């Protein structure tokens, strides 16, 4: 076990994230003694393993007590302890909302991309899907058209913002599309961000750009069904009898 622990610890430090399908990661997730030893090795250098069951990857991050000693109050990391600028962080939040929020809704409902779930009576019994089975992609051109004017200009967003997010592992850019990167769903806390985005300012920004948030499509479909359904005639009340 010693060699496996050392190997996995070194790989996590070198790569920052590893897929859940990796044999040593799978062992860490199911073998309690192996996980305890791994946690102790990481904690010895101020790190912890971040494991989100909905994410396709795991990652390492600083423990809470190491944030101040490592980054310090005097460092210019007001927007992010990864050195992201405010506009890079703003674009990251938009991409996270457009990719991870719909993805999580599919995962909870045990639906895959292109599946409305109506034909699967046992969908909720299916194993939890991860990765591109449930994670959609964004058109880079559409994202630029909607948000580049607010963040600078097209060349700046492509060269300074998207390229930086790609370098850090938050996104992957392929063929003009933006896909979820290994760190997008594992380092950003869904429980904290989801409600703030859906019911906060960013929700209004996304709505203005024409992007529906999770649950909105179902509400729109229900409203259309209500409008299309024929009105029901309410029978007249029977006349009251004279009791005198």
WOUR-V245969 format. One record per backbone hydrogen bond with DSSP energy under -0.5 kcal/mol. NH is the residue of the N-H (numbers start at 1). CO is the residue of the C=O. E is the energy in kcal/mol with one decimal. If there is no record, write none. Layout:
nh->{NH:NH}
co->{CO:CO}
e->{E:E}
//
This chain:
nh->{5:6:7:8:9:10:11:12:13:14:15:16:17:18:20:22:26:27:28:29:30:30:31:32:35:36:37:38:39:40:41:42:43:44:45:46:47:48:50:50:51:52:52:53:55:58:59:60:61:63:66:67:69:70:71:72:72:75:77:83:89:90:91:92:93:94:95:96:97:98:99:100:101:102:103:104:105:106:107:108:109:110:111:113:115:116:120:121:123:125:126:133:134:135:136:138:140:140:141:143:144:145:146:147:148:150:151:151:152:157:158:159:160:161:161:162:163:165:166:167:168:169:169:170:171:172:174:174:177:178:179:179:181:183:184:184:185:187:188:189:190:193:194:196:197:198:199:200:203:204:205:206:207:208:209:210:211:212:216:217:219:220:221:222:223:224:225:226:227:228:229:235:243}
co->{1:2:3:4:5:6:7:8:9:10:11:12:15:58:56:19:22:23:24:25:26:27:27:30:31:32:33:34:35:36:37:38:39:40:42:43:42:61:48:59:49:50:57:51:52:18:50:16:48:46:63:64:65:66:67:67:68:72:75:80:85:86:87:88:89:90:91:92:93:94:95:96:96:97:99:100:101:102:103:104:105:107:106:133:112:114:117:119:120:122:123:130:131:131:134:178:138:176:176:139:140:141:142:143:144:147:147:148:148:153:154:155:156:156:157:157:158:161:162:163:164:165:166:165:165:179:172:177:174:138:172:177:170:169:169:181:181:183:184:187:188:189:190:192:193:194:195:197:197:200:201:202:203:204:205:207:206:210:213:213:215:216:217:218:219:220:221:222:223:224:225:233:241}
e->{-2.7:-2.4:-2.4:-2.7:-2.7:-2.3:-2.3:-2.5:-2.2:-2.1:-2.7:-2.4:-0.7:-2.0:-2.6:-1.7:-2.9:-1.9:-2.1:-1.6:-1.0:-0.6:-2.9:-0.8:-2.5:-2.4:-2.0:-2.2:-2.8:-2.0:-2.2:-2.4:-2.7:-1.5:-1.5:-1.7:-2.6:-2.4:-0.5:-3.8:-0.7:-0.5:-0.5:-0.6:-1.9:-2.6:-1.9:-1.8:-2.1:-2.1:-1.6:-1.3:-0.5:-2.0:-2.8:-0.9:-0.9:-0.7:-1.9:-1.3:-2.5:-2.4:-2.2:-2.0:-2.1:-1.8:-2.5:-2.7:-2.4:-2.1:-1.9:-2.3:-1.0:-0.5:-1.5:-2.9:-1.7:-2.0:-2.4:-2.7:-1.9:-1.0:-3.1:-2.5:-2.1:-0.5:-0.7:-0.7:-1.2:-1.6:-1.4:-1.0:-1.5:-2.0:-0.7:-2.4:-0.5:-2.5:-0.5:-2.3:-2.5:-2.3:-2.0:-2.4:-2.0:-0.7:-1.1:-0.8:-1.2:-2.6:-2.5:-2.7:-2.9:-1.1:-0.6:-3.2:-0.9:-2.2:-2.1:-2.2:-2.0:-0.5:-0.8:-2.1:-1.0:-2.1:-0.6:-2.2:-1.7:-3.0:-3.3:-0.5:-2.5:-2.5:-0.5:-0.8:-0.5:-2.0:-0.5:-0.5:-0.7:-2.4:-2.7:-0.6:-2.4:-2.8:-2.3:-0.5:-0.9:-1.1:-2.0:-2.7:-2.1:-2.3:-1.4:-1.2:-2.7:-0.6:-2.2:-0.6:-1.7:-2.5:-2.4:-2.2:-2.2:-2.2:-2.2:-2.2:-2.1:-2.2:-1.8:-0.6:-0.7}
//
